[in-house]
Amino acid sequence: MKSTFPLCFSALLLVLAASELSAQSARQLTRRIVPQPNKPPPTGEVPASKPAPAPPAAVPATTNAAVPAPPPPADAEKAKQENVRKTIEFQKKRAAEGSPSAQYELGLRYLRGDGVEQDETAGMKLLEQSAQQDYTLAKRKLEELQVKKKK
């Protein structure tokens, strides 16, 4: 009789512990096994069990003399014109290599006179070259221009 009481008491403890474990979710069980990463809590509160992390030490600013900062543009209009000039130069190079998109874009520039002297003949020629390579936008633009000429 004396040995049955401790045995029953330990069995009761096991049953209670098992029921407590089964009531927990898988995430709670995993947190018991795997410690949480050192992330600050999302609410901004620091948990009582962990001390607050020390603020990062100030990093001294270093200036790299090897790479100077680009000078600010003297004139926004000049910078824009330079950008357009470089774009046109690039488009001319790509159009000469046979790029249908570059031929199309450059053709539109010639038709509008955007960054280049307006030249309908050169613009149409470039659009036709692009359309011959099955560039859909060029085909549509040529059709649109033909409709306008008929009117």
Secondary structure, DSSP 8 states (H G I E B T S, - for coil): -TTHHHHHHHHHHHHHHHHHHHTS-HHHHHHHHS---S---TTS---TTS--------------TTS------S-HHHHHHHHHHHHHHHHHHHHHHT-HHHHHHHHHHHHHTSSS---HHHHHHHHHHHHHTT-HHHHHHHHHHHHHHH-
